[in-house]
Amino acid sequence: MSDLSVKTIASAPAGTLYPALFFALGTFAIGTEGFMIAPLLPKMAADFAMSVPAVATLVVAFTLSLSLSSPVSTLMSARLNRRDTLLLAIGVFSIANLAAAWASSFAGLLAARVLMAVAAGLYVPNANALAGALAGPERRGRALAIVSGGMTIAIALGLPLGAVVGHAWGWQATFLAVAAMGATAFVGIFAGVPRQDGAPQAVASLAARLGVLRQAQVRRLLAVTLFWSIGAYTSYPYIAPYLMAVLGLGEGGISATVTLWGVFAALGVLTGGVLNDRFGASRVVHAALLLLAVSFWLMAGATWLSPAMALWPVMLAVAAWGFSVWAFFPPQMARLIGAGPATQAPLALSLNTSTMYLGFSIGSAIGAGILHGGALWGIGLVAGLAELLAWWLSAAASGRASRG
């Protein structure tokens, strides 16, 4: 998830991890904003007198804008002081959240979400790059883990936090909460990271990025990420309308269910890394993708049951979904890191992030189309098929890697 430079800033204290802690505050805010909106779509749709698929444009716009803008903004900011760039990015992100909270129209809210996405796409690669450079070669991995840890915590907390805060005080309150998180990160970076430590670093050029894409194994693994993310977001933004339609849940039940999802998502992230070390990345990826496909198909099948009969199958599917969708992620990153020389790993991970958000935008658009057509069961069916295709691509990539 970074455009990490191999060049270490001369003025930085050798091997310091403290800046990474401040940067993680920003990734936590960004991750929370990205995940919190899903359970609130029906509430927002009611406020704007729109359908849920139409309001889901907020998800499509955010993910697509982040995917397309991040590589461009990272290259354009290469000659700037990185500490100043981070302050600009998290500052704009916080202001955009305030604008979203006070938006009086859907168009205003949509514009604020696009601005958030552009700011987030600028922040995350620069935060990883500067944290890694300040940490030095020996601690670079730990620094990246800390910065990414903010996003990992957001994965577990973003969905339930959005549900609890949004249902208690309105969806506007969730944007205010994220704006406060962003402001905290701004103060932390401003006070805790000296300006001279943000001196410009070498950033991978477009040619270097394309060079990584020319490697067949990297392309194969990115294809796996693409279909994993398409399947994940075909279903994810529509969890609230699904639970309302299939189980008849109200706001309290939705909040409890998405909290269950978040708990198992956190377990999945942690377990995926442990199982990767024990059984190997490919085995864990393959098992996670199959379990994810089955969980989506179970959710699809539950739409034909009565609410009483569907309760336990849906809860089981939600738990398996949360666990498997993020158990996939650590071993997949490990495979990308191992796909080529160590020097290209940051580029491969950066491309993986852009691919992931591109898949999120495609998946959320597919899910919106299915929901608009009234075939709720089709969301789980298509999401499962996308994961099955990801599994097939992953198995093919593993086979080619072993023969190569």
C-alpha positions in Angstrom: 0.0 0.0 0.0 2.9 2.3 -0.5 5.3 4.0 -2.9 8.2 3.4 -0.5 11.5 4.9 -1.5 14.7 3.1 -0.9 16.4 6.3 -0.1 16.6 7.2 3.6 16.4 10.9 4.6 19.7 12.0 5.8 18.4 14.3 8.5 16.0 11.7 10.1 16.9 10.0 13.3 18.2 6.5 12.4 15.6 3.8 12.9 12.8 5.8 14.5 9.3 4.3 14.5 7.5 7.2 16.2 6.4 9.0 13.1 4.7 5.8 11.9 2.5 6.1 15.0 1.3 9.6 14.0 0.8 8.5 10.4 -1.3 5.5 11.6 -3.8 8.0 13.1 -4.4 9.2 9.6 -4.8 5.8 8.0 -7.2 4.9 10.8 -9.3 7.9 10.0 -9.2 7.2 6.2 -10.0 3.5 6.7 -12.9 4.3 9.1 -14.4 6.7 6.6 -14.1 4.2 3.8 -15.9 1.4 5.7 -18.4 3.2 7.9 -20.9 4.2 5.2 -22.3 0.8 4.2 -24.8 0.3 7.1 -26.0 3.9 6.7 -27.1 3.8 3.1 -30.8 3.1 3.8 -30.9 6.0 6.3 -29.2 8.3 3.8 -31.5 7.2 1.0 -34.5 8.1 3.2 -33.1 11.5 4.0 -32.4 12.3 0.3 -35.6 10.7 -0.9 -33.5 8.4 -3.2 -33.2 4.7 -3.7 -30.4 2.8 -2.0 -28.7 1.9 -5.4 -28.7 5.6 -6.3 -27.1 6.6 -2.9 -24.6 3.8 -3.4 -23.0 6.2 -5.9 -21.2 7.6 -2.9 -19.3 4.3 -2.6 -18.6 3.9 -6.3 -17.3 7.6 -6.5 -15.0 7.2 -3.5 -13.4 4.0 -4.5 -13.0 4.9 -8.1 -11.6 8.3 -7.4 -9.1 6.9 -4.9 -8.0 4.2 -7.3 -7.4 6.6 -10.3 -6.1 9.6 -8.4 -3.6 8.0 -6.1 -0.9 7.0 -8.6 -1.2 10.5 -10.3 -1.1 12.5 -7.1 1.8 10.5 -5.7 3.9 11.3 -8.8 2.9 14.9 -8.9 3.8 15.4 -5.2 7.2 13.7 -5.6 9.3 17.0 -5.3 7.4 18.3 -2.4 8.2 18.0 1.3 6.5 14.8 2.3 5.6 16.0 5.8 3.9 19.0 4.3 2.2 16.8 1.8 0.8 14.6 4.6 -0.5 17.7 6.4 -2.1 19.0 3.3 -3.7 15.6 2.5 -5.1 14.9 6.0 -6.2 18.5 6.3 -8.2 18.4 3.1 -9.6 15.0 4.1 -10.8 16.4 7.4 -12.3 19.5 5.8 -14.1 17.3 3.2 -15.6 15.3 6.1 -16.9 18.5 7.6 -18.3 19.5 4.3 -20.0 16.1 4.0 -21.5 16.4 7.5 -23.0 19.8 6.6 -24.0 18.9 3.0 -27.6 20.0 2.2 -27.8 18.1 -1.0 -26.7 14.8 -2.4 -24.6 16.5 -5.0 -22.7 18.3 -2.3 -22.2 15.1 -0.3 -20.9 13.3 -3.5 -18.5 16.1 -4.2 -17.2 15.9 -0.6 -16.7 12.1 -0.9 -14.7 12.6 -4.1 -12.5 15.2 -2.4 -12.0 12.8 0.5 -10.9 10.0 -1.9 -8.3 12.2 -3.6 -6.9 13.3 -0.3 -6.8 9.7 1.0 -5.1 8.6 -2.2 -2.4 11.2 -1.6 -2.0 10.5 2.1 -1.6 6.7 2.3 1.3 6.2 -0.1 3.2 9.2 1.2 2.6 8.1 4.8 4.1 4.7 4.0 7.0 6.2 2.1 8.0 8.6 4.8 7.5 6.2 7.7 9.7 3.6 5.9 12.4 6.1 5.1 12.6 7.4 8.6 12.7 3.9 10.1 15.6 2.8 7.9 16.1 -0.5 6.2 16.2 -2.6 9.3 12.9 -1.3 10.7 11.1 -0.5 7.5 8.8 -3.5 7.7 7.7 -2.7 11.2 7.1 0.9 10.2 4.9 -0.2 7.3 3.1 -2.6 9.7 2.3 0.3 12.1 1.0 2.6 9.4 -1.1 -0.2 7.8 -2.2 -1.2 11.3 -4.3 2.0 11.4 -6.2 0.7 8.4 -6.4 -2.8 9.9 -8.1 -1.5 13.0 -10.4 0.6 10.8 -11.4 -2.6 9.0 -12.6 -4.1 12.3 -14.2 -0.9 13.7 -15.3 1.1 10.7 -18.4 -0.8 9.9 -19.8 -1.2 13.5 -18.7 2.4 14.4 -20.6 3.8 11.4 -23.7 1.7 12.3 -23.7 2.7 16.0 -22.8 6.4 15.6 -25.0 6.9 12.5 -28.0 5.1 13.9 -27.8 6.9 17.3 -27.0 10.5 16.1 -27.5 10.5 12.3 -25.2 9.8 9.4 -23.8 13.3 9.7 -22.3 12.5 13.0 -20.1 9.8 11.4 -18.5 12.4 9.2 -17.9 14.7 12.1 -16.3 11.8 14.1 -13.9 11.1 11.2 -13.1 14.8 10.8 -12.1 14.8 14.5 -9.9 11.8 13.9 -8.3 13.5 10.9 -7.7 16.7 12.9 -6.0 14.6 15.6 -3.7 13.1 13.0 -2.9 16.5 11.7 -1.9 17.8 15.1 0.1 14.7 15.7 2.1 14.9 12.5 2.6 18.7 12.9 3.9 18.5 16.4 5.6 15.1 16.3 7.4 15.1 12.9 10.1 17.8 12.2 9.7 19.5 8.8 13.3 18.7 7.8 12.4 15.0 8.1 10.1 15.3 5.2 12.7 16.3 2.7 11.8 15.1 -0.8 12.6 11.5 -1.7 13.0 9.6 -4.9 9.6 8.3 -6.1 9.1 5.5 -8.6 8.4 6.9 -12.1 5.6 5.8 -14.3 8.1 3.8 -16.4 9.1 1.9 -13.2 5.5 1.1 -12.4 4.9 -0.1 -15.9 8.1 -2.2 -15.6 6.6 -4.0 -12.6 3.3 -4.6 -14.6 5.3 -6.2 -17.4 6.1 -9.1 -15.1 3.6 -11.9 -15.7 3.3 -13.2 -12.2 2.6 -9.7 -10.8 -0.2 -9.3 -13.4 -1.7 -12.7 -12.4 -1.7 -11.8 -8.7 -3.2 -8.4 -9.4 -6.0 -10.1 -11.3 -6.7 -12.2 -8.2 -6.9 -9.0 -6.1 -9.2 -7.4 -8.7 -11.8 -10.2 -8.6 -11.5 -10.7 -4.8 -12.3 -7.0 -4.4 -15.1 -7.1 -7.0 -16.8 -9.9 -5.1 -16.2 -8.2 -1.7 -17.8 -5.0 -2.7 -20.6 -6.5 -4.8 -22.0 -7.4 -1.4 -20.4 -5.2 1.3 -22.1 -1.8 0.7 -25.5 -3.5 0.7 -25.4 -5.4 4.0 -27.9 -3.1 5.6 -30.7 -3.5 3.0 -29.9 -7.2 2.9 -30.4 -7.6 6.6 -33.6 -5.5 6.5 -35.1 -7.5 3.7 -34.1 -11.0 4.7 -34.2 -10.9 8.5 -36.4 -7.9 9.0 -33.8 -6.3 11.3 -34.0 -2.7 12.5 -31.2 -0.4 13.4 -30.2 -2.2 16.6 -30.1 -5.6 14.8 -28.1 -4.1 11.9 -25.6 -2.6 14.3 -25.1 -5.9 16.2 -24.7 -7.9 13.0 -22.1 -5.5 11.5 -20.3 -5.6 14.8 -20.1 -9.4 14.4 -18.7 -8.9 10.9 -16.1 -6.5 12.3 -15.0 -8.8 15.1 -14.5 -11.7 12.6 -12.8 -9.3 10.1 -10.2 -8.4 12.8 -9.7 -12.1 13.5 -9.3 -12.8 9.8 -6.5 -10.2 9.4 -4.6 -11.6 12.4 -5.2 -15.2 11.5 -4.3 -14.7 7.9 -0.8 -13.6 8.8 -0.3 -16.4 11.3 -1.5 -19.1 8.9 0.6 -17.6 6.1 3.7 -18.2 8.1 2.7 -21.8 9.0 1.1 -23.1 5.8 2.3 -20.8 3.0 0.6 -17.9 1.3 -1.0 -19.7 -1.6 -2.8 -22.3 0.6 -4.2 -19.6 2.8 -5.4 -17.5 -0.1 -7.1 -20.4 -1.8 -8.9 -21.5 1.4 -10.0 -17.9 2.1 -11.4 -17.4 -1.3 -13.4 -20.7 -1.3 -14.8 -20.0 2.2 -15.7 -16.5 1.0 -17.5 -17.8 -2.1 -19.5 -20.3 0.1 -20.4 -17.6 2.6 -21.8 -15.4 -0.2 -23.8 -18.3 -1.7 -25.2 -19.1 1.7 -26.4 -15.5 2.0 -27.9 -15.8 -1.4 -29.8 -19.0 -0.5 -31.0 -17.5 2.7 -33.1 -14.9 0.8 -35.5 -17.8 0.0 -36.1 -18.6 3.7 -38.4 -17.1 6.2 -36.7 -14.6 8.6 -36.8 -17.1 11.5 -35.2 -19.9 9.4 -32.7 -17.5 7.8 -31.3 -16.1 11.1 -28.6 -18.6 11.9 -27.5 -19.3 8.3 -27.1 -15.5 7.8 -25.2 -15.0 11.0 -22.9 -17.9 10.1 -22.4 -16.5 6.6 -21.7 -13.0 7.9 -19.1 -14.3 10.4 -17.4 -16.5 7.7 -17.5 -13.5 5.3 -15.8 -11.1 7.6 -13.2 -13.7 8.6 -12.3 -14.9 5.1 -12.4 -11.7 3.2 -9.6 -10.2 5.3 -7.8 -13.5 6.0 -7.0 -13.3 2.3 -5.2 -10.0 2.5 -1.9 -10.7 4.5 -0.9 -13.8 2.4 -1.9 -12.0 -0.8 0.5 -9.2 0.0 3.1 -11.7 0.9 2.8 -13.3 -2.5 3.1 -9.9 -4.2 6.2 -9.1 -2.2 7.7 -12.4 -3.2 6.8 -12.1 -6.8 10.0 -10.3 -7.7 13.1 -8.5 -6.3 12.7 -6.9 -2.9 13.3 -3.4 -4.4 10.1 -3.7 -6.4 7.9 -4.8 -3.5 6.7 -1.3 -2.6 5.6 -0.7 -6.2 3.8 -4.0 -6.3 1.9 -3.2 -3.1 1.0 0.2 -4.4 -0.4 -1.3 -7.6 -2.3 -3.8 -5.5 -4.0 -0.9 -3.6 -5.0 0.8 -6.8 -6.3 -2.5 -8.1 -8.2 -3.2 -4.9 -10.0 0.1 -5.0 -10.8 -0.3 -8.7 -12.4 -3.6 -7.9 -14.3 -2.0 -5.0 -15.8 0.5 -7.4 -16.7 -2.1 -10.0 -18.2 -4.4 -7.4 -20.3 -1.7 -5.7 -21.6 -0.6 -9.1 -22.6 -4.3 -9.9 -24.3 -4.7 -6.6 -26.2 -1.4 -7.1 -27.4 -2.7 -10.4 -28.6 -6.0 -9.0 -30.3 -4.3 -6.1 -32.0 -1.9 -8.4 -33.3 -4.9 -10.4 -34.9 -6.3 -7.2 -33.0 -9.6 -7.3 -31.5 -9.4 -3.8 -30.3 -13.0 -4.0 -28.3 -12.1 -7.1 -25.9 -10.0 -5.0 -24.6 -13.1 -3.1 -24.6 -15.2 -6.2 -22.5 -12.8 -8.3 -20.2 -12.0 -5.4 -19.5 -15.8 -4.9 -18.9 -16.2 -8.6 -16.3 -13.4 -8.5 -14.5 -15.1 -5.6 -14.6 -18.4 -7.4 -13.0 -16.8 -10.4 -10.4 -15.2 -8.1 -9.7 -18.7 -6.7 -9.2 -20.1 -10.2 -6.8 -17.3 -11.1 -5.0 -17.8 -7.9 -4.5 -21.5 -8.4 -3.3 -20.8 -12.0 -0.8 -18.2 -10.7 0.5 -20.6 -8.1 0.9 -23.4 -10.6 2.8 -21.2 -13.0 5.0 -19.9 -10.1 5.9 -23.5 -9.1 6.8 -24.4 -12.7 8.7 -21.2 -13.2 
